[in-house]
Amino acid sequence: MSFQYVHEMPSVKEIMQTMPLSANLKKLKQKRDVEIKEVFERNSDKFLLIIGPCSADNEESVCDYVSRLARLQEEVRDKLILIPRIYTNKPRTTGEGYKGMAHQPKPMEEPNMVKGLKAIRKMHIRALEESHLPAADEMLYPGNYPYLEDILSYVAVGARSVENQLHRLTISGLDVPSGMKNPTGGDLEVMLNSVQAAQLPHTFVYNGWEVSTTGNPLAHCILRGAVDPYGTNIPNYHYEDLMRLLEIYKKRNLANPAIIVDTNHANSNKKFHEQPRIAKEVMRSREHSKTLRNKLKGLMIESYIVEGTQKISENVYGKSITDPCLGWEDSERLVRDLTEYV
């Protein structure tokens, strides 16, 4: 075997004891969870924005960004629910490159996943303390979820993970909304298979235990665009795409059918500055169909303090080191503009 066992990972119990969430923050999260769930259960007309950096690479700039979101949330609270995107794991298409803070607490240093687990929990707790906005994170490693389960209010399963059995089964045990992205090839049936699997109860092996779950009725779809066999990006956020998904959704008889549209990735052809245009087109599409208005619950937006992207060595504060993002001024303007459509 070519495995080298580098560090034994701390147990969930150990991490929770040494880095606990305060009683006050637990109450804040519980209250926010109810508000978000009400959107998916059609008990609230508010619209969700899962917004933030492509990858959460630096605690200072991420918490700065989330604190800005908190001030903006107060301004738009009657219409929008802002969920900070604090993504601490990064799937890489070829396996190369920065894999997120959980791997590398400091991007310029060697991977250390023990330090990484502690760093991401510390950052999530600090962001919650300073903003009172529980965050979203991507589930890249299902086994890591318990280290953050008391903090997160939303979980996403990415395009490369959505067909994975363990991801689907793990989501079935969560009690927060969980978005399943369409796979990179764009197959909507695969995405819906994932949602259906996540909504069902299961028995399986998880983190050394045989576990049983009751199913997650808040599992739903995320449209992120697709890539064809020749490498061409194909968007799937247009009105026709959304209505087609609703037709397929209807045949499944799933609980709480819902769609989130990712305005970046293949939907924008990685052109981050197209996100405001895409977001507004999606909002206008909602106006043409009562059914779509009821089912389209939110948007994902990649945004940071400084627009664009950079090499890790450039060290520009608040600028993405992975996919390019909208800058703060454009993001703030977009959030305000979106209130006019809700």
Rosetta blueprint (number, residue, H / E / L):
1 M L
2 S L
3 F L
4 Q L
5 Y L
6 V L
7 H L
8 E L
9 M L
10 P L
11 S L
12 V H
13 K H
14 E H
15 I H
16 M H
17 Q H
18 T H
19 M L
20 P L
21 L L
22 S L
23 A H
24 N H
25 L H
26 K H
27 K H
28 L H
29 K H
30 Q H
31 K H
32 R H
33 D H
34 V H
35 E H
36 I H
37 K H
38 E H
39 V H
40 F H
41 E L
42 R L
43 N L
44 S L
45 D L
46 K L
47 F E
48 L E
49 L E
50 I E
51 I E
52 G E
53 P L
54 C L
55 S L
56 A L
57 D L
58 N L
59 E H
60 E H
61 S H
62 V H
63 C H
64 D H
65 Y H
66 V H
67 S H
68 R H
69 L H
70 A H
71 R H
72 L H
73 Q H
74 E H
75 E H
76 V H
77 R L
78 D L
79 K L
80 L E
81 I E
82 L E
83 I E
84 P E
85 R E
86 I L
87 Y L
88 T L
89 N L
90 K L
91 P L
92 R L
93 T L
94 T L
95 G L
96 E L
97 G L
98 Y L
99 K L
100 G L
101 M L
102 A L
103 H L
104 Q L
105 P L
106 K L
107 P L
108 M L
109 E L
110 E L
111 P L
112 N L
113 M H
114 V H
115 K H
116 G H
117 L H
118 K H
119 A H
120 I H
121 R H
122 K H
123 M H
124 H H
125 I H
126 R H
127 A H
128 L H
129 E H
130 E H
131 S H
132 H L
133 L L
134 P L
135 A L
136 A E
137 D E
138 E E
139 M L
140 L L
141 Y L
142 P H
143 G H
144 N H
145 Y H
146 P H
147 Y H
148 L L
149 E L
150 D L
151 I L
152 L L
153 S L
154 Y E
155 V E
156 A E
157 V E
158 G L
159 A L
160 R L
161 S L
162 V L
163 E L
164 N L
165 Q H
166 L H
167 H H
168 R H
169 L H
170 T H
171 I H
172 S L
173 G L
174 L L
175 D L
176 V L
177 P L
178 S E
179 G E
180 M E
181 K E
182 N L
183 P L
184 T L
185 G L
186 G L
187 D L
188 L H
189 E H
190 V H
191 M H
192 L H
193 N H
194 S H
195 V H
196 Q H
197 A H
198 A H
199 Q H
200 L L
201 P L
202 H L
203 T E
204 F E
205 V E
206 Y E
207 N L
208 G L
209 W E
210 E E
211 V E
212 S E
213 T L
214 T L
215 G L
216 N L
217 P L
218 L L
219 A E
220 H E
221 C E
222 I E
223 L E
224 R L
225 G L
226 A E
227 V E
228 D L
229 P L
230 Y L
231 G L
232 T L
233 N E
234 I E
235 P L
236 N L
237 Y L
238 H L
239 Y H
240 E H
241 D H
242 L H
243 M H
244 R H
245 L H
246 L H
247 E H
248 I H
249 Y H
250 K H
251 K H
252 R H
253 N L
254 L L
255 A L
256 N L
257 P L
258 A L
259 I E
260 I E
261 V E
262 D E
263 T L
264 N L
265 H H
266 A H
267 N H
268 S L
269 N L
270 K L
271 K L
272 F H
273 H H
274 E H
275 Q H
276 P H
277 R H
278 I H
279 A H
280 K H
281 E H
282 V H
283 M H
284 R H
285 S H
286 R H
287 E L
288 H L
289 S L
290 K H
291 T H
292 L H
293 R H
294 N H
295 K H
296 L E
297 K E
298 G E
299 L E
300 M E
301 I E
302 E E
303 S E
304 Y L
305 I L
306 V E
307 E E
308 G E
309 T E
310 Q L
311 K L
312 I H
313 S H
314 E H
315 N L
316 V L
317 Y L
318 G L
319 K E
320 S E
321 I L
322 T L
323 D L
324 P L
325 C E
326 L E
327 G L
328 W H
329 E H
330 D H
331 S H
332 E H
333 R H
334 L H
335 V H
336 R H
337 D H
338 L H
339 T H
340 E H
341 Y H
342 V L
